[in-house]
Amino acid sequence: MDSISGLLGGFAALANPETLLYMIGGFLIGTFFGAVPGLTSVLAIALLLPLTYSLDVTTALVACASIFMAGMCSGSITATTINIPGAPSSMMTALEGYPMQQRGEGAKALGHAALGSMIGGSLGALLLMVMAPLAADVALLIRTPGKFSLIAFALIVIIIAQRGSVTKGMIATLLGLMVATIGIDVVQPLARFTFGSSVLIQGIDMMPLIIGTFAISELLIQADSRSDRTVDPSKIQAAKVRRRDFIPPFSEVREIGMMRYLKSAVIGYAVGILPGAGGSMAAFVSYAESMRSSKHPERYGKGNPEGIAAAECANNSMCGGAFVPMLTFGIPGDPTTAIVLGVLVINGLQPGPQFMTQQLDLIAPMFASLFVSALILIPLTLYLLGPYFLKIVSIRRDVLYSSIAIVALVGSYVATYSTFQMALALVFGILAYFLRKQNYPSVCLLLGFVLGPSLEEYCRRSLSISDGNPLIFVTSPDSLFFLALTLVFFYFMVIRKPKTRLPQAEASET
């Protein structure tokens, strides 16, 4: 009953005009960043992070949740209209949405994407509210050796999820782990790897790493482009679109079937729980399963609303699943929840098994924001602003990215009033730029940095309990379970690769 009343209190908190304003504002920001190729919800929340020092933690989490949901669904806008996914998670949507756009059914394709996002996001948020307390109870049963194996499992899954670049993912993760060791030792009050500099004694702050890795490196990547605009206006269809064109026909929705929506939502939620999986994998798995179970698989890749529904339902349901490991274990499910973890840490909150019961009043509004954003704001925004969506993707690059540069650098300074932190943001931005140019995944760098201290702490505590005997990791039942789970994932993701052949995508990941 306490959990139910706490969750209802979260919905009541959205009635506060200021909180409601931040949720709507966050959703519009997320829609903008998700729709413009090259920008993502991760970048939007990274730029918002410095503001959380002056915001109430509940308000900041509500804004982050609405940005997350909006950024995930709005990537389908350019994926459908010009075959350029606004977000990596919309690549599968482009396979079906763009052929529909070429047939003059672009508005209907966006309507199917919005409906799938609405259903998937709402179900993902409901599953989060139901399953997170249960996951917290299970987390209480995991002891110190098991916590080490769980974090090791998360890092290994993050690495092997980087398809085609496992080695580079490993190097980036190790680099993040190395950066996390700078400063005070996690067990003993001793400074290490400070190179004689007093400013490094407190370690590397999460703020400059996030802003540098996602904001500044993106600016440098975009600076390589010679185009004046994010999208060539000549590629945008000039035909006038009516609002009613965005409403998908009931006959097509009935043909897709509620079971397909439910199955895709469950797949997306389950994939979201896996650390580092993200919306791209959720959409891929759901799309592949939808094509496998379809009565007409030959229609896929030629503009089939079933594929759009499956992909969008899954990647928005993933948003709810990604919060489960972050809130119960302190392990981010994807880059966005890693930054949300930073918001909690900045405000002196540490996620863990008891976090859901002790701090439910702070995070329940975030759950409510996810649900309301999916159920109400996604369809409402498309209906009201759908005809104007195409205009935001043709903004001049120099105006857009110079504005982002100013916000990133000023934000990194205002957050701590430290020129050293601002300089660190620049350093990490340049480092991440060169890593990304060589196809090293920057998300591995960030998650390695976030999870590194906990991995070291639980490893050393476990060895201290066993007097230095490493067999404690295979004799402890919970630890052995996660080690076995690691081997299972390694087998299915590396040794036995999926054999499902998908239609060839012309869109490239942005």
Number of C-alpha atoms within 10 A of each C-alpha: 6 9 16 12 12 19 21 15 17 23 18 13 23 21 11 10 10 11 21 17 15 19 28 18 15 27 29 19 21 31 30 24 28 33 30 26 23 20 25 29 29 27 27 25 30 28 23 21 25 24 17 19 16 9 13 13 19 20 22 25 27 31 27 32 30 32 32 30 33 31 32 33 30 32 33 33 35 28 29 30 25 22 25 27 29 33 29 25 29 34 28 31 34 33 26 28 35 28 20 22 22 14 9 13 19 24 26 20 31 31 25 27 33 31 25 31 34 27 24 35 35 26 25 32 29 18 18 24 20 13 13 21 21 14 18 21 15 12 18 13 10 18 15 20 25 26 22 25 25 24 22 19 22 24 26 21 19 25 26 20 22 19 11 10 14 18 14 19 26 22 16 25 28 18 16 23 23 16 20 21 20 18 21 17 18 15 12 7 9 10 19 15 16 16 11 10 8 11 12 18 18 13 19 18 16 20 26 30 26 28 30 29 28 28 31 28 26 23 21 17 16 17 13 8 11 8 13 13 16 20 22 14 14 8 11 15 15 9 7 7 14 11 14 11 18 24 18 19 12 9 9 12 17 9 11 19 13 12 9 20 27 19 18 32 32 23 25 36 32 19 28 31 23 23 28 29 24 26 28 22 22 29 33 22 22 29 25 20 18 23 21 13 10 16 9 11 14 11 15 20 21 15 23 21 26 27 32 32 32 36 36 39 39 39 36 37 39 38 32 32 29 32 30 28 26 21 27 25 23 22 29 28 29 28 24 26 26 24 26 24 23 22 26 19 13 18 14 9 14 16 18 17 23 18 19 22 14 9 13 21 19 21 22 26 26 28 25 26 31 30 27 21 29 31 21 12 22 23 21 14 17 21 18 11 12 20 16 11 18 20 11 15 22 18 16 15 18 15 11 13 19 12 11 19 17 11 16 27 21 15 22 30 20 15 18 15 12 12 12 15 23 23 16 20 28 23 18 20 25 18 16 28 23 15 18 16 11 10 12 23 22 23 25 27 26 26 26 26 24 23 22 22 18 17 19 19 16 21 20 18 16 22 17 12 12 13 10 12 11 14 10 18 23 17 11 15 15 19 22 18 15 22 19 14 15 19 13 12 17 18 12 11 15 15 9 10 10 11 6 11 9 14 14 9 15 12 18 11 16 14
